Amino acid sequence: MIPFATVEAAEAALGRSLTWAEAAWFRYSASTPDYCLCFHNFVILFACYTLSPLPLALLELCAPAKLTAPYKLQPRVRLSPVAFLRCYAETACVLLLLTFGPLLLIPYPVVKFSGIRTGLPLPSAGEVVAQLLAYMLMEDFLGYWFHRCLHSEWFYDKIHYVHHEFRAPMGFAAAHAHWSESLVLGFAAFVSIVIVPCHITTCWLWFAIRGAVGVEIHCG
């Protein structure tokens, strides 16, 4: 929530006029509690998971096999509508709503303590790019080692096998996993913004990018 009652008060505090983006942010967030802004992360992640795989899923279902086969990792496999719906339903209902929702709500005090901002000014483009690069490096490093551990015998047999239940890759399978795996991998994405605090809008962008990348590398 921005601690200014009017645009004029915000401009007086900053010592300059607001940019169009800052004015839009003021109108959107001035009366919105910070925990609601934090919860936007879940909405954005859910939207990315739902919408990002749709183009290729529709192409798989509607286009002739000879058109898509040359570009698929498993050209002889053609997924059915039931497989797509089952994967999406299981992930959306069991994992996203029961895992990522709490994962993004519970850390709210941590988000505030770590210094993630919701007010003005908005970050510069250079600041956003630098922070996103740092997040990608940290998440990639942690995610690699977490994933490598998940392919050890015990973790694979008890946890990671759920992620590989759908043998043919598809975008909706990106988040299809055991709830504990989702928590661990979600932690890898979340811890970076705690180490390098940012503006909440950068946080939204990071989760959107992370969700879209996860879908892309599983699309097959």
N, C-alpha and C positions, 0 to 999 in steps of 0.2 A: 504494500500500500504506500503510495507516494505521500510524504508528509507536507503537502502543499494544498491549500484549498482552491487556488486558482492558477491559471497559466501565468498570470502576472507575477504571482508570488514565486513560482518556480523560476521564472526568468530573472527576477531580482536576486534570488539565491545563487543562480549560476553566473550572473553578471553578463548575460547575453540573451539573445532571442533563441527560442527553441527551434530546432530543425523540424521539418515536416514529420520525420519519423518520431522525434521526441514528443511532438504535439499529439500525434496519434497514440503513442504509448501513454501519455498523460490521460487522454480521454478514456482509454481502455482500462487502465489499471489504478486510477486515482482512488476509486472506492472499492477496489477488490482486495480482500485480505490476502496476505502473502501465502497462506497455506493453500488457497485456491489457485494462485499462480503456480505454485509448486506442483499441484495435482495435474496441471496442464500437461506435464511430462507424460503421464499415463495416457491421456487422451491422444496426444500426438503419436506415441508409440503404438497404440491400438489402431489408429487411423493408418499409419504406415504399414503395419502388418496386414491390415485388411485390404488396402488399396494397391500397394506396390505389386503384389503377385498377380493381380487381376488381368492385366494385358496378356501376359504369357499363358496364364491359365485358360483364358478364353481362346487364345490362339491354339493351344493344345487340344481344346475340346471341339473347336469349330473348323479349323483349317484342315485341308487334306494332309494325310500323313507324309506324303512325298514332299510337301512344302516345308515341313518342320524337321523331318528326320535328319537332314544333313547338318543341322545346327545343334542337335541334342547329344548329350553324353551317352545316352542309351537309346539309340535311334529305333530299336525294335520294340521298345516299351511305350505303350500309349495308355495314359492314366484315364480312369473312368470318372464321370461326374461324382459318383459315390465316394471315390477315394479323395477327391478334392474337398468335398463337403465334410467328410468324416475328419480329415486332418484339420480343417479350419475349425470345426465345431469343438473338437477335443481341446485344441490349443486355446481357442478363445474363451471357452467356458471354464476349463479346469486350470489352465496355466496363467493366462493373462489376467483374468478377473480375480483369481485366488492367490496369485504369486506376485505379478508385477504391480498390481494395485497397492497391496500392502507394502511392497518394496519401495514404492515411490512416496507413500504417505508417511510411513514410520520414520524415515530419515529427516523429516521436516525440521526438528530441532537441530540436527547435525548440519543441515543446509544453512540455517540461520547462524549457527555458531561458527561455521567455516568461513563466513563472509560473502556468500553469494548474494548479490545485490538485486533489488527489484525496482529501485528508484531511478532518478536522473543524476548525471547524464547517461545516455546510452553509450555502449562501447564503440570505439572506432572500428573500421573494417580491418585495419592491421591488427588490432588487439584480438578481434574475433578469430582471424585466421591463425594467429600465433597460438591461441589457446586450443583451437580445434586440432592443430598439428600435435600439440603436447598430449591432448586426450587420446588421439589415435595411436601415438607411440606407446603410451602407458597401457591403454586397453589391449593393444595388440600383444604386448609383452606378457601381461597377466593372463590374457585369454589363451595365448599359446600354451603356457605351462598348465593352466587349469584343464585345457582340452587334452593335453598330453597325459595328465594324470587320469582323466576320465577314460582313456583307452588302455589303462592298466587292467589286469584281469578282474580284480574285485570290483572296481568302480564301473567297469563296462557291464559286468553281469548283473550288478545290483541297481545301477542308475542309468548309465549312458545308453543302454540297449533301447530305451524308449525313443531316443532321438533317431535311431536307425531303424525303427519299425517300418517306416516307408522306404523300401529299398530304392525306388526310383526317385531321384531328387525333384523337388518342386518348391516354389517360393513359400508356400504355406507351411512347409516343414521346418522352416528356419527356427521357429520358436517351439516346435513340437518336442518336448523334453520332459523329463521327470522334474517335479516342482523344485527339488533341491538343486538340480543342475541349473535351473533358471535363476535361482537365488544367487548361486555362486557366480555365474557368468554376468548376471545383472550387477553384482558387486564390482566386478572388474570394470564395467562401464561407469559406475557411479563414483568409485573411489577417486577417479582422475579429477572430477570437478570439485572434490573436497580438497585434494592436494593443491590444485591450481584453481582457486575460486574465480567465478566469472559473474556476469550479469545473467539473470534468469532467462533472458531471451537467447543467449548463447547456449545455455543449458538445453532449451527447447530444440535449438538447431542441432546440437550434438546428438540428442536422442533420436531426432528424425533421421539424421545421417546414419547413425548406428543401426537403426531399424531397417532402413532401405538397403544398406550394405549387407546386412544379414540375409535379407530376402534374395538379393542379387547372387550371393555366393552359393545359395541353395537351389536356384531356379532350374538348374540342369540343362 
